[in-house]
Amino acid sequence: MGPGGPGSGWPLAGTLLVAVAASMVAGGEDCLWYVDKNGSWHPGFDCEYYTFCCGTCHQRYCCRDPLRLLTERQQRHCLAF
């Protein structure tokens, strides 16, 4: 069978491509200011090239793992609650 046939690996390749594209689009995304679980305020900061804001509403850091990406939209949602 040709490309895309059973067992060809195309679904895995597509998933990997989406993850890489998401990380490139989100690269350099800033971490907005936040308040940690102790109520301490932390200023926003920039992430280096090919890294982006990761973490939770109460702890933020820069990383390259697209599964840990915290978008600016998600960060703003944290501020609302």
mmJSON file of the N, C-alpha and C atoms, coordinates in Angstrom:
{"data_MODEL":{"atom_site":{
"group_PDB":["ATOM","ATOM","ATOM","ATOM","ATOM","ATOM","ATOM","ATOM","ATOM","ATOM","ATOM","ATOM","ATOM","ATOM","ATOM","ATOM","ATOM","ATOM","ATOM","ATOM","ATOM","ATOM","ATOM","ATOM","ATOM","ATOM","ATOM","ATOM","ATOM","ATOM","ATOM","ATOM","ATOM","ATOM","ATOM","ATOM","ATOM","ATOM","ATOM","ATOM","ATOM","ATOM","ATOM","ATOM","ATOM","ATOM","ATOM","ATOM","ATOM","ATOM","ATOM","ATOM","ATOM","ATOM","ATOM","ATOM","ATOM","ATOM","ATOM","ATOM","ATOM","ATOM","ATOM","ATOM","ATOM","ATOM","ATOM","ATOM","ATOM","ATOM","ATOM","ATOM","ATOM","ATOM","ATOM","ATOM","ATOM","ATOM","ATOM","ATOM","ATOM","ATOM","ATOM","ATOM","ATOM","ATOM","ATOM","ATOM","ATOM","ATOM","ATOM","ATOM","ATOM","ATOM","ATOM","ATOM","ATOM","ATOM","ATOM","ATOM","ATOM","ATOM","ATOM","ATOM","ATOM","ATOM","ATOM","ATOM","ATOM","ATOM","ATOM","ATOM","ATOM","ATOM","ATOM","ATOM","ATOM","ATOM","ATOM","ATOM","ATOM","ATOM","ATOM","ATOM","ATOM","ATOM","ATOM","ATOM","ATOM","ATOM","ATOM","ATOM","ATOM","ATOM","ATOM","ATOM","ATOM","ATOM","ATOM","ATOM","ATOM","ATOM","ATOM","ATOM","ATOM","ATOM","ATOM","ATOM","ATOM","ATOM","ATOM","ATOM","ATOM","ATOM","ATOM","ATOM","ATOM","ATOM","ATOM","ATOM","ATOM","ATOM","ATOM","ATOM","ATOM","ATOM","ATOM","ATOM","ATOM","ATOM","ATOM","ATOM","ATOM","ATOM","ATOM","ATOM","ATOM","ATOM","ATOM","ATOM","ATOM","ATOM","ATOM","ATOM","ATOM","ATOM","ATOM","ATOM","ATOM","ATOM","ATOM","ATOM","ATOM","ATOM","ATOM","ATOM","ATOM","ATOM","ATOM","ATOM","ATOM","ATOM","ATOM","ATOM","ATOM","ATOM","ATOM","ATOM","ATOM","ATOM","ATOM","ATOM","ATOM","ATOM","ATOM","ATOM","ATOM","ATOM","ATOM","ATOM","ATOM","ATOM","ATOM","ATOM","ATOM","ATOM","ATOM","ATOM","ATOM","ATOM","ATOM","ATOM","ATOM","ATOM","ATOM","ATOM","ATOM","ATOM","ATOM","ATOM","ATOM","ATOM","ATOM"],
"id":[1,2,3,4,5,6,7,8,9,10,11,12,13,14,15,16,17,18,19,20,21,22,23,24,25,26,27,28,29,30,31,32,33,34,35,36,37,38,39,40,41,42,43,44,45,46,47,48,49,50,51,52,53,54,55,56,57,58,59,60,61,62,63,64,65,66,67,68,69,70,71,72,73,74,75,76,77,78,79,80,81,82,83,84,85,86,87,88,89,90,91,92,93,94,95,96,97,98,99,100,101,102,103,104,105,106,107,108,109,110,111,112,113,114,115,116,117,118,119,120,121,122,123,124,125,126,127,128,129,130,131,132,133,134,135,136,137,138,139,140,141,142,143,144,145,146,147,148,149,150,151,152,153,154,155,156,157,158,159,160,161,162,163,164,165,166,167,168,169,170,171,172,173,174,175,176,177,178,179,180,181,182,183,184,185,186,187,188,189,190,191,192,193,194,195,196,197,198,199,200,201,202,203,204,205,206,207,208,209,210,211,212,213,214,215,216,217,218,219,220,221,222,223,224,225,226,227,228,229,230,231,232,233,234,235,236,237,238,239,240,241,242,243],
"type_symbol":["N","C","C","N","C","C","N","C","C","N","C","C","N","C","C","N","C","C","N","C","C","N","C","C","N","C","C","N","C","C","N","C","C","N","C","C","N","C","C","N","C","C","N","C","C","N","C","C","N","C","C","N","C","C","N","C","C","N","C","C","N","C","C","N","C","C","N","C","C","N","C","C","N","C","C","N","C","C","N","C","C","N","C","C","N","C","C","N","C","C","N","C","C","N","C","C","N","C","C","N","C","C","N","C","C","N","C","C","N","C","C","N","C","C","N","C","C","N","C","C","N","C","C","N","C","C","N","C","C","N","C","C","N","C","C","N","C","C","N","C","C","N","C","C","N","C","C","N","C","C","N","C","C","N","C","C","N","C","C","N","C","C","N","C","C","N","C","C","N","C","C","N","C","C","N","C","C","N","C","C","N","C","C","N","C","C","N","C","C","N","C","C","N","C","C","N","C","C","N","C","C","N","C","C","N","C","C","N","C","C","N","C","C","N","C","C","N","C","C","N","C","C","N","C","C","N","C","C","N","C","C","N","C","C","N","C","C","N","C","C","N","C","C"],
"label_atom_id":["N","CA","C","N","CA","C","N","CA","C","N","CA","C","N","CA","C","N","CA","C","N","CA","C","N","CA","C","N","CA","C","N","CA","C","N","CA","C","N","CA","C","N","CA","C","N","CA","C","N","CA","C","N","CA","C","N","CA","C","N","CA","C","N","CA","C","N","CA","C","N","CA","C","N","CA","C","N","CA","C","N","CA","C","N","CA","C","N","CA","C","N","CA","C","N","CA","C","N","CA","C","N","CA","C","N","CA","C","N","CA","C","N","CA","C","N","CA","C","N","CA","C","N","CA","C","N","CA","C","N","CA","C","N","CA","C","N","CA","C","N","CA","C","N","CA","C","N","CA","C","N","CA","C","N","CA","C","N","CA","C","N","CA","C","N","CA","C","N","CA","C","N","CA","C","N","CA","C","N","CA","C","N","CA","C","N","CA","C","N","CA","C","N","CA","C","N","CA","C","N","CA","C","N","CA","C","N","CA","C","N","CA","C","N","CA","C","N","CA","C","N","CA","C","N","CA","C","N","CA","C","N","CA","C","N","CA","C","N","CA","C","N","CA","C","N","CA","C","N","CA","C","N","CA","C","N","CA","C","N","CA","C","N","CA","C","N","CA","C","N","CA","C","N","CA","C","N","CA","C","N","CA","C"],
"label_alt_id":[null,null,null,null,null,null,null,null,null,null,null,null,null,null,null,null,null,null,null,null,null,null,null,null,null,null,null,null,null,null,null,null,null,null,null,null,null,null,null,null,null,null,null,null,null,null,null,null,null,null,null,null,null,null,null,null,null,null,null,null,null,null,null,null,null,null,null,null,null,null,null,null,null,null,null,null,null,null,null,null,null,null,null,null,null,null,null,null,null,null,null,null,null,null,null,null,null,null,null,null,null,null,null,null,null,null,null,null,null,null,null,null,null,null,null,null,null,null,null,null,null,null,null,null,null,null,null,null,null,null,null,null,null,null,null,null,null,null,null,null,null,null,null,null,null,null,null,null,null,null,null,null,null,null,null,null,null,null,null,null,null,null,null,null,null,null,null,null,null,null,null,null,null,null,null,null,null,null,null,null,null,null,null,null,null,null,null,null,null,null,null,null,null,null,null,null,null,null,null,null,null,null,null,null,null,null,null,null,null,null,null,null,null,null,null,null,null,null,null,null,null,null,null,null,null,null,null,null,null,null,null,null,null,null,null,null,null,null,null,null,null,null,null],
"label_comp_id":["MET","MET","MET","GLY","GLY","GLY","PRO","PRO","PRO","GLY","GLY","GLY","GLY","GLY","GLY","PRO","PRO","PRO","GLY","GLY","GLY","SER","SER","SER","GLY","GLY","GLY","TRP","TRP","TRP","PRO","PRO","PRO","LEU","LEU","LEU","ALA","ALA","ALA","GLY","GLY","GLY","THR","THR","THR","LEU","LEU","LEU","LEU","LEU","LEU","VAL","VAL","VAL","ALA","ALA","ALA","VAL","VAL","VAL","ALA","ALA","ALA","ALA","ALA","ALA","SER","SER","SER","MET","MET","MET","VAL","VAL","VAL","ALA","ALA","ALA","GLY","GLY","GLY","GLY","GLY","GLY","GLU","GLU","GLU","ASP","ASP","ASP","CYS","CYS","CYS","LEU","LEU","LEU","TRP","TRP","TRP","TYR","TYR","TYR","VAL","VAL","VAL","ASP","ASP","ASP","LYS","LYS","LYS","ASN","ASN","ASN","GLY","GLY","GLY","SER","SER","SER","TRP","TRP","TRP","HIS","HIS","HIS","PRO","PRO","PRO","GLY","GLY","GLY","PHE","PHE","PHE","ASP","ASP","ASP","CYS","CYS","CYS","GLU","GLU","GLU","TYR","TYR","TYR","TYR","TYR","TYR","THR","THR","THR","PHE","PHE","PHE","CYS","CYS","CYS","CYS","CYS","CYS","GLY","GLY","GLY","THR","THR","THR","CYS","CYS","CYS","HIS","HIS","HIS","GLN","GLN","GLN","ARG","ARG","ARG","TYR","TYR","TYR","CYS","CYS","CYS","CYS","CYS","CYS","ARG","ARG","ARG","ASP","ASP","ASP","PRO","PRO","PRO","LEU","LEU","LEU","ARG","ARG","ARG","LEU","LEU","LEU","LEU","LEU","LEU","THR","THR","THR","GLU","GLU","GLU","ARG","ARG","ARG","GLN","GLN","GLN","GLN","GLN","GLN","ARG","ARG","ARG","HIS","HIS","HIS","CYS","CYS","CYS","LEU","LEU","LEU","ALA","ALA","ALA","PHE","PHE","PHE"],
"label_asym_id":["A","A","A","A","A","A","A","A","A","A","A","A","A","A","A","A","A","A","A","A","A","A","A","A","A","A","A","A","A","A","A","A","A","A","A","A","A","A","A","A","A","A","A","A","A","A","A","A","A","A","A","A","A","A","A","A","A","A","A","A","A","A","A","A","A","A","A","A","A","A","A","A","A","A","A","A","A","A","A","A","A","A","A","A","A","A","A","A","A","A","A","A","A","A","A","A","A","A","A","A","A","A","A","A","A","A","A","A","A","A","A","A","A","A","A","A","A","A","A","A","A","A","A","A","A","A","A","A","A","A","A","A","A","A","A","A","A","A","A","A","A","A","A","A","A","A","A","A","A","A","A","A","A","A","A","A","A","A","A","A","A","A","A","A","A","A","A","A","A","A","A","A","A","A","A","A","A","A","A","A","A","A","A","A","A","A","A","A","A","A","A","A","A","A","A","A","A","A","A","A","A","A","A","A","A","A","A","A","A","A","A","A","A","A","A","A","A","A","A","A","A","A","A","A","A","A","A","A","A","A","A","A","A","A","A","A","A","A","A","A","A","A","A"],
"label_entity_id":["1","1","1","1","1","1","1","1","1","1","1","1","1","1","1","1","1","1","1","1","1","1","1","1","1","1","1","1","1","1","1","1","1","1","1","1","1","1","1","1","1","1","1","1","1","1","1","1","1","1","1","1","1","1","1","1","1","1","1","1","1","1","1","1","1","1","1","1","1","1","1","1","1","1","1","1","1","1","1","1","1","1","1","1","1","1","1","1","1","1","1","1","1","1","1","1","1","1","1","1","1","1","1","1","1","1","1","1","1","1","1","1","1","1","1","1","1","1","1","1","1","1","1","1","1","1","1","1","1","1","1","1","1","1","1","1","1","1","1","1","1","1","1","1","1","1","1","1","1","1","1","1","1","1","1","1","1","1","1","1","1","1","1","1","1","1","1","1","1","1","1","1","1","1","1","1","1","1","1","1","1","1","1","1","1","1","1","1","1","1","1","1","1","1","1","1","1","1","1","1","1","1","1","1","1","1","1","1","1","1","1","1","1","1","1","1","1","1","1","1","1","1","1","1","1","1","1","1","1","1","1","1","1","1","1","1","1","1","1","1","1","1","1"],
"label_seq_id":[1,1,1,2,2,2,3,3,3,4,4,4,5,5,5,6,6,6,7,7,7,8,8,8,9,9,9,10,10,10,11,11,11,12,12,12,13,13,13,14,14,14,15,15,15,16,16,16,17,17,17,18,18,18,19,19,19,20,20,20,21,21,21,22,22,22,23,23,23,24,24,24,25,25,25,26,26,26,27,27,27,28,28,28,29,29,29,30,30,30,31,31,31,32,32,32,33,33,33,34,34,34,35,35,35,36,36,36,37,37,37,38,38,38,39,39,39,40,40,40,41,41,41,42,42,42,43,43,43,44,44,44,45,45,45,46,46,46,47,47,47,48,48,48,49,49,49,50,50,50,51,51,51,52,52,52,53,53,53,54,54,54,55,55,55,56,56,56,57,57,57,58,58,58,59,59,59,60,60,60,61,61,61,62,62,62,63,63,63,64,64,64,65,65,65,66,66,66,67,67,67,68,68,68,69,69,69,70,70,70,71,71,71,72,72,72,73,73,73,74,74,74,75,75,75,76,76,76,77,77,77,78,78,78,79,79,79,80,80,80,81,81,81],
"pdbx_PDB_ins_code":[null,null,null,null,null,null,null,null,null,null,null,null,null,null,null,null,null,null,null,null,null,null,null,null,null,null,null,null,null,null,null,null,null,null,null,null,null,null,null,null,null,null,null,null,null,null,null,null,null,null,null,null,null,null,null,null,null,null,null,null,null,null,null,null,null,null,null,null,null,null,null,null,null,null,null,null,null,null,null,null,null,null,null,null,null,null,null,null,null,null,null,null,null,null,null,null,null,null,null,null,null,null,null,null,null,null,null,null,null,null,null,null,null,null,null,null,null,null,null,null,null,null,null,null,null,null,null,null,null,null,null,null,null,null,null,null,null,null,null,null,null,null,null,null,null,null,null,null,null,null,null,null,null,null,null,null,null,null,null,null,null,null,null,null,null,null,null,null,null,null,null,null,null,null,null,null,null,null,null,null,null,null,null,null,null,null,null,null,null,null,null,null,null,null,null,null,null,null,null,null,null,null,null,null,null,null,null,null,null,null,null,null,null,null,null,null,null,null,null,null,null,null,null,null,null,null,null,null,null,null,null,null,null,null,null,null,null,null,null,null,null,null,null],
"Cartn_x":[0.838,0.0,0.875,0.325,1.053,1.026,1.451,1.451,0.07,0.033,-1.236,-1.916,-1.325,-1.902,-1.734,-2.351,-2.258,-0.813,-0.508,0.82,1.899,1.508,2.509,3.194,2.628,3.255,2.802,1.941,1.504,0.774,-0.098,-0.737,0.273,1.296,2.334,3.112,3.459,4.198,3.372,2.071,1.193,1.116,1.039,0.994,2.284,3.413,4.71,4.823,4.366,4.413,3.588,2.408,1.553,2.234,2.871,3.557,4.717,5.491,6.612,6.107,5.073,4.516,3.977,3.32,2.783,3.909,4.994,6.103,6.781,6.851,7.471,6.595,5.293,4.374,4.4,4.438,4.389,5.761,6.817,8.164,8.29,8.963,9.188,7.991,6.959,5.772,6.101,5.666,5.977,5.15,5.745,5.002,4.491,3.213,2.62,2.828,2.62,2.748,1.737,2.045,1.153,1.349,0.407,0.472,0.583,1.613,1.801,0.847,0.932,0.015,0.168,1.321,1.554,1.082,0.554,0.081,1.168,2.365,3.459,3.304,3.503,3.393,4.718,4.656,5.846,5.672,6.672,6.552,6.617,6.099,6.18,7.615,7.897,9.247,9.18,10.242,10.342,11.039,10.601,11.269,12.217,13.296,14.273,13.675,14.389,13.978,13.75,12.685,12.275,11.882,11.586,10.993,9.739,8.908,7.659,7.252,6.236,5.783,5.109,5.528,4.988,4.61,3.894,3.587,2.105,1.786,0.41,0.069,-1.13,-1.537,-0.654,-0.11,0.631,2.14,2.634,4.067,4.359,5.221,5.518,7.012,7.381,8.777,8.826,10.003,10.172,10.59,10.037,10.415,10.22,10.602,10.456,9.424,8.778,7.816,6.436,5.951,4.653,3.491,3.674,2.607,2.443,3.446,3.387,3.116,2.902,2.662,1.506,1.719,0.685,0.513,-0.512,-0.705,-1.044,-0.892,-1.253,-2.748,-3.543,-4.987,-5.25,-4.571,-4.724,-4.224,-3.124,-2.595,-3.579,-4.213,-5.219,-6.415,-6.776,-7.872,-7.519,-6.248,-5.789,-6.007,-5.729,-5.854,-7.309,-8.227,-9.647,-10.182,-9.513,-9.986,-8.954],
"Cartn_y":[-1.187,0.0,1.238,2.348,3.613,4.348,5.618,6.426,6.494,6.392,6.476,5.146,4.075,2.753,2.253,1.132,0.585,0.37,0.809,0.614,1.49,2.508,3.317,4.322,4.598,5.56,6.988,7.226,8.598,9.257,8.569,9.252,9.732,8.938,9.339,10.529,10.485,11.586,12.869,12.762,13.925,14.52,13.673,14.135,14.847,14.285,14.898,16.246,16.33,17.579,18.659,18.32,19.283,19.77,18.88,19.266,20.211,19.923,20.786,22.138,22.15,23.414,24.253,23.627,24.364,24.983,24.265,24.815,25.957,25.892,26.967,28.211,28.035,29.169,29.837,29.041,29.584,30.034,29.769,30.102,31.557,31.818,33.165,33.786,33.022,33.571,33.939,35.105,35.614,34.958,34.854,34.466,35.755,35.861,37.042,37.016,38.156,38.204,37.253,36.802,35.877,35.962,35.391,35.302,33.821,33.47,32.064,31.646,30.381,29.847,30.52,31.153,31.856,33.303,33.73,35.099,36.07,35.56,36.427,36.749,38.025,38.489,38.262,37.781,37.571,38.341,39.145,39.904,38.983,39.447,38.689,38.629,37.686,37.556,36.949,37.204,36.689,35.34,34.477,33.199,33.33,32.564,32.597,32.01,32.193,31.694,30.183,29.724,28.315,27.747,28.61,28.162,28.988,28.526,29.228,29.028,29.769,29.735,28.391,27.799,26.52,26.629,25.645,25.595,25.644,26.311,26.388,27.841,28.062,29.411,29.971,29.104,29.556,29.336,28.79,28.595,28.572,29.469,29.563,29.525,28.947,28.818,28.618,28.747,28.548,27.107,26.517,25.156,24.954,23.78,23.425,22.331,21.876,20.78,21.324,21.059,21.595,21.067,19.96,19.427,20.237,21.028,21.856,23.318,23.634,25.004,25.644,26.866,27.669,28.911,28.935,30.034,31.326,32.446,33.726,33.753,33.128,33.06,32.309,31.17,30.41,31.215,31.949,32.772,33.871,34.489,35.53,34.921,33.706,33.013,32.807,32.497,32.351,33.66,34.789,36.085,36.396,35.892,36.167,35.386,34.302,33.483,33.476],
"Cartn_z":[0.0,0.0,0.0,-0.444,-0.511,0.818,0.8,2.022,2.651,3.941,4.657,4.859,4.333,4.495,5.92,6.228,7.579,8.006,9.215,9.772,9.164,8.403,7.716,8.616,9.795,10.693,10.458,9.497,9.199,10.359,11.106,12.239,13.276,13.543,14.494,13.945,12.676,12.06,12.094,11.857,11.902,13.29,14.3,15.689,16.05,15.65,15.917,15.211,13.978,13.225,13.902,14.395,15.097,16.368,17.117,18.356,18.06,17.013,16.653,16.166,15.358,14.861,16.004,16.964,18.115,18.917,19.081,19.86,19.118,17.803,17.043,17.035,16.92,16.927,18.287,19.336,20.689,21.182,20.408,20.842,21.249,22.36,22.826,23.508,23.742,24.397,25.823,26.225,27.555,28.64,29.807,30.998,31.632,31.817,32.425,33.933,34.583,36.043,36.659,37.858,38.547,40.049,40.773,42.226,42.573,43.368,43.718,44.84,45.25,46.266,47.621,47.863,49.122,49.072,47.92,47.765,47.343,46.997,46.551,45.072,44.74,43.365,42.649,41.393,40.572,39.267,38.884,37.629,36.422,35.307,34.068,33.576,32.683,32.136,30.745,29.973,28.608,28.611,27.721,27.52,26.331,26.364,25.29,24.008,22.922,21.613,21.657,21.039,20.999,22.359,23.315,24.567,24.787,25.672,25.922,27.366,27.767,29.15,29.453,30.551,30.997,32.468,32.96,34.379,34.663,35.765,36.243,36.53,37.024,37.397,38.506,39.351,40.529,40.457,39.342,39.168,37.675,37.226,35.799,35.556,34.418,34.029,32.521,31.937,30.498,30.233,29.173,28.806,27.312,26.834,25.417,25.202,26.254,26.168,25.803,24.579,24.172,25.01,25.701,26.537,27.824,28.174,29.385,29.08,27.808,27.359,28.116,28.58,29.225,28.353,27.516,26.578,27.316,26.628,27.239,27.559,26.732,27.009,28.327,28.509,29.758,30.945,30.751,31.844,32.224,31.256,31.552,32.276,31.917,32.601,34.077,34.354,35.737,36.513,35.877,36.529,36.877,36.074,36.303,37.512,37.853,38.962,40.019],
"occupancy":[1.0,1.0,1.0,1.0,1.0,1.0,1.0,1.0,1.0,1.0,1.0,1.0,1.0,1.0,1.0,1.0,1.0,1.0,1.0,1.0,1.0,1.0,1.0,1.0,1.0,1.0,1.0,1.0,1.0,1.0,1.0,1.0,1.0,1.0,1.0,1.0,1.0,1.0,1.0,1.0,1.0,1.0,1.0,1.0,1.0,1.0,1.0,1.0,1.0,1.0,1.0,1.0,1.0,1.0,1.0,1.0,1.0,1.0,1.0,1.0,1.0,1.0,1.0,1.0,1.0,1.0,1.0,1.0,1.0,1.0,1.0,1.0,1.0,1.0,1.0,1.0,1.0,1.0,1.0,1.0,1.0,1.0,1.0,1.0,1.0,1.0,1.0,1.0,1.0,1.0,1.0,1.0,1.0,1.0,1.0,1.0,1.0,1.0,1.0,1.0,1.0,1.0,1.0,1.0,1.0,1.0,1.0,1.0,1.0,1.0,1.0,1.0,1.0,1.0,1.0,1.0,1.0,1.0,1.0,1.0,1.0,1.0,1.0,1.0,1.0,1.0,1.0,1.0,1.0,1.0,1.0,1.0,1.0,1.0,1.0,1.0,1.0,1.0,1.0,1.0,1.0,1.0,1.0,1.0,1.0,1.0,1.0,1.0,1.0,1.0,1.0,1.0,1.0,1.0,1.0,1.0,1.0,1.0,1.0,1.0,1.0,1.0,1.0,1.0,1.0,1.0,1.0,1.0,1.0,1.0,1.0,1.0,1.0,1.0,1.0,1.0,1.0,1.0,1.0,1.0,1.0,1.0,1.0,1.0,1.0,1.0,1.0,1.0,1.0,1.0,1.0,1.0,1.0,1.0,1.0,1.0,1.0,1.0,1.0,1.0,1.0,1.0,1.0,1.0,1.0,1.0,1.0,1.0,1.0,1.0,1.0,1.0,1.0,1.0,1.0,1.0,1.0,1.0,1.0,1.0,1.0,1.0,1.0,1.0,1.0,1.0,1.0,1.0,1.0,1.0,1.0,1.0,1.0,1.0,1.0,1.0,1.0,1.0,1.0,1.0,1.0,1.0,1.0],
"B_iso_or_equiv":[0.0,0.0,0.0,0.0,0.0,0.0,0.0,0.0,0.0,0.0,0.0,0.0,0.0,0.0,0.0,0.0,0.0,0.0,0.0,0.0,0.0,0.0,0.0,0.0,0.0,0.0,0.0,0.0,0.0,0.0,0.0,0.0,0.0,0.0,0.0,0.0,0.0,0.0,0.0,0.0,0.0,0.0,0.0,0.0,0.0,0.0,0.0,0.0,0.0,0.0,0.0,0.0,0.0,0.0,0.0,0.0,0.0,0.0,0.0,0.0,0.0,0.0,0.0,0.0,0.0,0.0,0.0,0.0,0.0,0.0,0.0,0.0,0.0,0.0,0.0,0.0,0.0,0.0,0.0,0.0,0.0,0.0,0.0,0.0,0.0,0.0,0.0,0.0,0.0,0.0,0.0,0.0,0.0,0.0,0.0,0.0,0.0,0.0,0.0,0.0,0.0,0.0,0.0,0.0,0.0,0.0,0.0,0.0,0.0,0.0,0.0,0.0,0.0,0.0,0.0,0.0,0.0,0.0,0.0,0.0,0.0,0.0,0.0,0.0,0.0,0.0,0.0,0.0,0.0,0.0,0.0,0.0,0.0,0.0,0.0,0.0,0.0,0.0,0.0,0.0,0.0,0.0,0.0,0.0,0.0,0.0,0.0,0.0,0.0,0.0,0.0,0.0,0.0,0.0,0.0,0.0,0.0,0.0,0.0,0.0,0.0,0.0,0.0,0.0,0.0,0.0,0.0,0.0,0.0,0.0,0.0,0.0,0.0,0.0,0.0,0.0,0.0,0.0,0.0,0.0,0.0,0.0,0.0,0.0,0.0,0.0,0.0,0.0,0.0,0.0,0.0,0.0,0.0,0.0,0.0,0.0,0.0,0.0,0.0,0.0,0.0,0.0,0.0,0.0,0.0,0.0,0.0,0.0,0.0,0.0,0.0,0.0,0.0,0.0,0.0,0.0,0.0,0.0,0.0,0.0,0.0,0.0,0.0,0.0,0.0,0.0,0.0,0.0,0.0,0.0,0.0,0.0,0.0,0.0,0.0,0.0,0.0,0.0,0.0,0.0,0.0,0.0,0.0],
"pdbx_formal_charge":[null,null,null,null,null,null,null,null,null,null,null,null,null,null,null,null,null,null,null,null,null,null,null,null,null,null,null,null,null,null,null,null,null,null,null,null,null,null,null,null,null,null,null,null,null,null,null,null,null,null,null,null,null,null,null,null,null,null,null,null,null,null,null,null,null,null,null,null,null,null,null,null,null,null,null,null,null,null,null,null,null,null,null,null,null,null,null,null,null,null,null,null,null,null,null,null,null,null,null,null,null,null,null,null,null,null,null,null,null,null,null,null,null,null,null,null,null,null,null,null,null,null,null,null,null,null,null,null,null,null,null,null,null,null,null,null,null,null,null,null,null,null,null,null,null,null,null,null,null,null,null,null,null,null,null,null,null,null,null,null,null,null,null,null,null,null,null,null,null,null,null,null,null,null,null,null,null,null,null,null,null,null,null,null,null,null,null,null,null,null,null,null,null,null,null,null,null,null,null,null,null,null,null,null,null,null,null,null,null,null,null,null,null,null,null,null,null,null,null,null,null,null,null,null,null,null,null,null,null,null,null,null,null,null,null,null,null,null,null,null,null,null,null],
"auth_seq_id":[1,1,1,2,2,2,3,3,3,4,4,4,5,5,5,6,6,6,7,7,7,8,8,8,9,9,9,10,10,10,11,11,11,12,12,12,13,13,13,14,14,14,15,15,15,16,16,16,17,17,17,18,18,18,19,19,19,20,20,20,21,21,21,22,22,22,23,23,23,24,24,24,25,25,25,26,26,26,27,27,27,28,28,28,29,29,29,30,30,30,31,31,31,32,32,32,33,33,33,34,34,34,35,35,35,36,36,36,37,37,37,38,38,38,39,39,39,40,40,40,41,41,41,42,42,42,43,43,43,44,44,44,45,45,45,46,46,46,47,47,47,48,48,48,49,49,49,50,50,50,51,51,51,52,52,52,53,53,53,54,54,54,55,55,55,56,56,56,57,57,57,58,58,58,59,59,59,60,60,60,61,61,61,62,62,62,63,63,63,64,64,64,65,65,65,66,66,66,67,67,67,68,68,68,69,69,69,70,70,70,71,71,71,72,72,72,73,73,73,74,74,74,75,75,75,76,76,76,77,77,77,78,78,78,79,79,79,80,80,80,81,81,81],
"auth_comp_id":["MET","MET","MET","GLY","GLY","GLY","PRO","PRO","PRO","GLY","GLY","GLY","GLY","GLY","GLY","PRO","PRO","PRO","GLY","GLY","GLY","SER","SER","SER","GLY","GLY","GLY","TRP","TRP","TRP","PRO","PRO","PRO","LEU","LEU","LEU","ALA","ALA","ALA","GLY","GLY","GLY","THR","THR","THR","LEU","LEU","LEU","LEU","LEU","LEU","VAL","VAL","VAL","ALA","ALA","ALA","VAL","VAL","VAL","ALA","ALA","ALA","ALA","ALA","ALA","SER","SER","SER","MET","MET","MET","VAL","VAL","VAL","ALA","ALA","ALA","GLY","GLY","GLY","GLY","GLY","GLY","GLU","GLU","GLU","ASP","ASP","ASP","CYS","CYS","CYS","LEU","LEU","LEU","TRP","TRP","TRP","TYR","TYR","TYR","VAL","VAL","VAL","ASP","ASP","ASP","LYS","LYS","LYS","ASN","ASN","ASN","GLY","GLY","GLY","SER","SER","SER","TRP","TRP","TRP","HIS","HIS","HIS","PRO","PRO","PRO","GLY","GLY","GLY","PHE","PHE","PHE","ASP","ASP","ASP","CYS","CYS","CYS","GLU","GLU","GLU","TYR","TYR","TYR","TYR","TYR","TYR","THR","THR","THR","PHE","PHE","PHE","CYS","CYS","CYS","CYS","CYS","CYS","GLY","GLY","GLY","THR","THR","THR","CYS","CYS","CYS","HIS","HIS","HIS","GLN","GLN","GLN","ARG","ARG","ARG","TYR","TYR","TYR","CYS","CYS","CYS","CYS","CYS","CYS","ARG","ARG","ARG","ASP","ASP","ASP","PRO","PRO","PRO","LEU","LEU","LEU","ARG","ARG","ARG","LEU","LEU","LEU","LEU","LEU","LEU","THR","THR","THR","GLU","GLU","GLU","ARG","ARG","ARG","GLN","GLN","GLN","GLN","GLN","GLN","ARG","ARG","ARG","HIS","HIS","HIS","CYS","CYS","CYS","LEU","LEU","LEU","ALA","ALA","ALA","PHE","PHE","PHE"],
"auth_asym_id":["A","A","A","A","A","A","A","A","A","A","A","A","A","A","A","A","A","A","A","A","A","A","A","A","A","A","A","A","A","A","A","A","A","A","A","A","A","A","A","A","A","A","A","A","A","A","A","A","A","A","A","A","A","A","A","A","A","A","A","A","A","A","A","A","A","A","A","A","A","A","A","A","A","A","A","A","A","A","A","A","A","A","A","A","A","A","A","A","A","A","A","A","A","A","A","A","A","A","A","A","A","A","A","A","A","A","A","A","A","A","A","A","A","A","A","A","A","A","A","A","A","A","A","A","A","A","A","A","A","A","A","A","A","A","A","A","A","A","A","A","A","A","A","A","A","A","A","A","A","A","A","A","A","A","A","A","A","A","A","A","A","A","A","A","A","A","A","A","A","A","A","A","A","A","A","A","A","A","A","A","A","A","A","A","A","A","A","A","A","A","A","A","A","A","A","A","A","A","A","A","A","A","A","A","A","A","A","A","A","A","A","A","A","A","A","A","A","A","A","A","A","A","A","A","A","A","A","A","A","A","A","A","A","A","A","A","A","A","A","A","A","A","A"],
"auth_atom_id":["N","CA","C","N","CA","C","N","CA","C","N","CA","C","N","CA","C","N","CA","C","N","CA","C","N","CA","C","N","CA","C","N","CA","C","N","CA","C","N","CA","C","N","CA","C","N","CA","C","N","CA","C","N","CA","C","N","CA","C","N","CA","C","N","CA","C","N","CA","C","N","CA","C","N","CA","C","N","CA","C","N","CA","C","N","CA","C","N","CA","C","N","CA","C","N","CA","C","N","CA","C","N","CA","C","N","CA","C","N","CA","C","N","CA","C","N","CA","C","N","CA","C","N","CA","C","N","CA","C","N","CA","C","N","CA","C","N","CA","C","N","CA","C","N","CA","C","N","CA","C","N","CA","C","N","CA","C","N","CA","C","N","CA","C","N","CA","C","N","CA","C","N","CA","C","N","CA","C","N","CA","C","N","CA","C","N","CA","C","N","CA","C","N","CA","C","N","CA","C","N","CA","C","N","CA","C","N","CA","C","N","CA","C","N","CA","C","N","CA","C","N","CA","C","N","CA","C","N","CA","C","N","CA","C","N","CA","C","N","CA","C","N","CA","C","N","CA","C","N","CA","C","N","CA","C","N","CA","C","N","CA","C","N","CA","C","N","CA","C","N","CA","C","N","CA","C","N","CA","C","N","CA","C"],
"pdbx_PDB_model_num":[1,1,1,1,1,1,1,1,1,1,1,1,1,1,1,1,1,1,1,1,1,1,1,1,1,1,1,1,1,1,1,1,1,1,1,1,1,1,1,1,1,1,1,1,1,1,1,1,1,1,1,1,1,1,1,1,1,1,1,1,1,1,1,1,1,1,1,1,1,1,1,1,1,1,1,1,1,1,1,1,1,1,1,1,1,1,1,1,1,1,1,1,1,1,1,1,1,1,1,1,1,1,1,1,1,1,1,1,1,1,1,1,1,1,1,1,1,1,1,1,1,1,1,1,1,1,1,1,1,1,1,1,1,1,1,1,1,1,1,1,1,1,1,1,1,1,1,1,1,1,1,1,1,1,1,1,1,1,1,1,1,1,1,1,1,1,1,1,1,1,1,1,1,1,1,1,1,1,1,1,1,1,1,1,1,1,1,1,1,1,1,1,1,1,1,1,1,1,1,1,1,1,1,1,1,1,1,1,1,1,1,1,1,1,1,1,1,1,1,1,1,1,1,1,1,1,1,1,1,1,1,1,1,1,1,1,1,1,1,1,1,1,1]
}}}
